[in-house]
Amino acid sequence: MKIRSITVVFLAVLTLLLVLDAWYRPEDPSPRQPSVELEFRPIPPMDPQASRTEVFRRPQGELTSLVLKGGLGVVKLKSGAGEELVVSATITAEREGDLAAFEVVEAASHSELSYELVNTGLGHSGEVGLSFEAEVPSGMEVTVQYDYGFVEVEDFVGFLKLVTRFSTVSVQGLQGTLQVDNQFGDVGLRNIAGPLTLESAFSSSRVQLLPVDGGYDFRIEVSNGSLAGNAPVERDVQRNMTTARGKHGEGLHPVVIKSDFGSVKVDLASSSR
């Protein structure tokens, strides 16, 4: 499809640039910034002329985890005060005939509930997108796998895992545990309280942590990029690799960050906020 073809070309060009960067790297052992600098902007979404929305409601019951899979759209996620899961799934397409070729499938397995797009084999099969708006009970485990779009999370309580490609990620307010695996997209994590694992490549990442009981244990590695922020760490720079270690308080909650070819900023908010 169009988006996948563009991606293949983009990655081929990027690989060539990185090879050239390594080939012409000087032997001077002093720290340097990479000569290849990337500023990513998500590929503009298609111009949807048709859409179909379905709303799924389920009592939480024995369900403990939710999985959302999609792309070419927007994910909006938050925790609610009730005991009901509400997932609104919208399929978008450039032509009405493309909608009939896809449907959103809900699958329940033991304690896990998942939603994703499948091809029905009917109608045309052009490029389509799948967007979600989800409200889940506090304390749930949620996994979002998303490509080419935007992931927006607000006031989440629980365990959150985000696997994103060519997407912009924004998390505003989280109590619990956060894991982010991101490539080719900007990441903004603000008002995060709890353990954090962030792996990113070719992206700009901004992290703001709130003080928590037990404090944080920082372990940060940035390859071919930059590290900034007021996190209480000691930096060691060797050629194009920056490592940082440090603790806040007792250091009970791990903050593990690994970044390749990108920028990382890690701030710890003051306890007065």
Helices and strands as residue ranges (DSSP letters): H 2-23, E 50-59, E 65-71, E 74-80, E 84-93, H 96-99, E 102-109, E 112-119, E 128-137, E 140-183, E 187-193, E 196-201, E 204-209, E 216-223, E 226-228, E 234-238, E 241-248, E 253-260, E 263-268
